[in-house]
Amino acid sequence: MVLTGAALTAVAVGAAVLAALALVVALLNRRRQRALLERFRVLWGDGTADVTTVLAGQSRRLAAEADRITELEGLVAALGDKVAQTLQHVAVVRYDAFGDMGGRMSFSAAVLDDRGDGMVLSSIHARGESRTYAKAVVGGRSEVTLTPEEQQALAAARGTD
């Protein structure tokens, strides 16, 4: 079979198109290969460390951070205990202790920690004198009898008024 000039031209054009298509596919594959090589380089490092060395280093760092977090949790718990013991719940009740005095100069103040431990301070003002009393509070209760004003201050400090 002998090909004529038109047939030869068609075959040549087809071969050229096929060659161009093969070149495009080769260039795309080369681009993918470079991307894969870059990922491989990132994973394996610059040749001084392989992935197992990198992962072992990360594992050591994570273990050190876990130890540090455990230590910090202990410190936070200790601080929480100390904060619970601070006197932070305060309430003041002002009143007239005597009928002949005005201005509500007498007062009872309750000062408690989170456990309900603390004190109730009362200051009674009269015309010629002033007296101050302190009564211990443990667990929200006092062994000494509290006046109604002191009970009111204690309830307000505990948030149960």
Residue pairs with C-beta under 8 A, 6 or more apart in sequence:
3 11
43 51
44 50
44 51
45 51
45 53
45 54
49 57
83 114
84 113
84 114
84 115
85 113
85 114
85 115
85 117
86 113
87 111
87 112
87 113
87 118
88 112
88 113
88 114
89 110
89 111
89 112
89 113
89 114
89 118
89 157
89 158
89 159
90 109
90 110
90 111
90 112
90 157
91 109
91 110
91 153
91 154
91 155
91 156
91 157
91 161
92 107
92 108
92 109
92 153
93 107
93 108
93 109
93 149
93 150
93 152
93 153
93 156
94 104
94 105
94 106
94 107
95 104
95 106
95 107
95 108
95 149
96 102
96 103
96 104
96 105
96 106
97 105
97 106
97 124
97 125
97 126
98 126
98 127
100 127
101 125
101 126
101 127
105 125
106 122
106 123
106 124
106 125
106 149
107 122
107 123
108 120
108 121
108 122
108 123
108 147
108 149
108 150
108 152
108 153
109 120
109 121
109 122
109 153
110 118
110 119
110 120
110 121
110 137
110 150
110 153
110 154
110 156
110 157
110 158
111 118
111 119
111 120
111 121
111 157
112 118
112 137
112 140
112 154
112 157
112 158
115 139
116 137
116 138
116 139
116 140
116 141
116 158
117 137
117 138
117 139
118 137
118 157
119 134
119 135
119 136
119 137
120 134
120 135
120 137
120 142
120 146
120 150
120 153
120 154
121 132
121 133
121 134
122 132
122 133
122 134
122 135
122 147
122 149
122 150
123 130
123 131
123 132
123 133
124 130
124 131
124 132
124 133
135 142
135 144
135 146
135 150
136 142
136 143
136 144
137 154
140 154
140 158
142 150
142 154
146 154
152 161
155 161
